[in-house]
Amino acid sequence: MPKMQQMVKIGNIELPDFPLLLAPMEDVSDPPFRRLCKAHGADLMYSEFISSEGLIRDAIKSRQKLDIFDYERPVGIQIFGGDEEAMAMSAKIVAAVNPDLIDINFGCPVKKVVCKGAGAGVLKDVDLMVRLTKAVIRSTSLPVTVKTRLGWDDNSINIDEVAERLQDIGVQALSIHARTRAQMYKGHSDWSHIARVKNNPRITMPIFGNGDIDSPEKALEYKNKYGVDGIMIGRAAIGYPWIFNEIKHYVKTGEHLPVPTMHDRIEAAENHLKWAIEWKGERLGIVETRRHYTNYFKNIQHFKDYKQKLVTTDSAVELAMVFEEIKNAFADYQFV
């Protein structure tokens, strides 16, 4: 008999067997970027992380990060903070826009977040992590998930205790970045700790691995080696949303999809720009898409002049003309 297709469940959200999650990335994981990743195979989206204090203060930037759209579902909104009351209140604010889940960030290693006793700063105090998480769970009926790291540094890896205690209070899935806070984004990610959590007989919630997955081969190797329920992909998707379908195809067939053509890359960049303008208006949409062009057109010879035009042109009409120029100039471009 053929193997039954397994589902991964987070509360009442059903994801396919071995789902691929788009990581929440500051200044990257906005609606236009999420829409592209969804179109290319991502199974679960997360917003950029949002400050609980910012939401309560009604900070415009924080509120804008709450924008979600039906075409990207299932989608989770990620919040961070170090104060129980603020986290509880922000969970209520988040629930009002009706995401599919709320995710708590206990992993961001950036100093300005850690200094406020939030993000990875909470790794030093598991009791506080539990209290903050409880405060969120109590104030919403949505599934609550957590993203975290292995621990503060190599001498304080506490992910085993964290996983058990978070599951005990009702967390419904855990994404683990396989580095400590001290490592930031450098050095080797060690997934053996994630495998140990996954193999703990007490753990029944889905465990997702994150860190250094940048190819279909690596995704399949880590799936088989570490037994995680799914993989969260961050940096590898920037400028390359095709990574999701490439991994799915390779896991299923052992074969590679064709490399995205120049036409594919131009189409992705044009869509990204179009959706950004629809979301934020022409001026902001144009400015915020500029940071992505380098990644869409990475390692393409003789592209420098065109990139310069893309990042300095101020009108949508003129940008459309630049894209036409690129299409004509690179019509026969072959990727090796």
C-alpha angles and dihedrals in degrees: 000000000000116000112265114244107252122219126213111217130203105181104306093338112110117204126183123260109290097004123204115226127201108229119233105251125183112245090001113062097067124137097273092051093044090050091055093048091048090052089053098050112281110149102198129025132202129198121236108277113275127209112240089211090051092052093051092047087051091238106185095224091052093047092050089057087064091071109118130165133210094239091065098053134165089056132158129204115221123213134183136192145126102232122084096212093048091048091050092049094046090050088058091049090049093048089058091069089053106234118176092244144355118236125197120215113222093152112064106119097192113128098231090056096041091049089061090056091253137112110017089354087082091062088083091061116042092176089059091046089055093047093049091048093048090052090056095044091050093052099050140047090208120103110268121214132177136219116200146145134250093265142296096291140338091283094054107043102156103160093122093059091040093053094049095045094046092049090048092059094047109273106156103203137007128211113197124198103209096228135080122243089252090061093054101186096325134098128020122329111226111214093177087088090054090050090052091054091047092050094049103114090217092061114089101154118095114272117208123194124219133183136081100000101147105145141040090244092056092046092055093043092052092044090056098037101045103026096222120168092235144334132255114213124199126152095022090064095055105110088352111073089157089080091087098057090038090058093045092050093047094047089051101041109012087235133111125243114231114276112262110268126227087260090055091050094048091048091051092049092047092049091047090053094044093050092045090054091048089051103041107014129258102292099046093036091056095045095047094049093054094081090061101056095079089058096047092051101035119155094004112144120237092009099118097096092049092048088052090054092048093053097043103040112104105193132068092223093054092045089055087056091050090053090051089052090051092049091053096043095048101033092123098034112140124203113218 
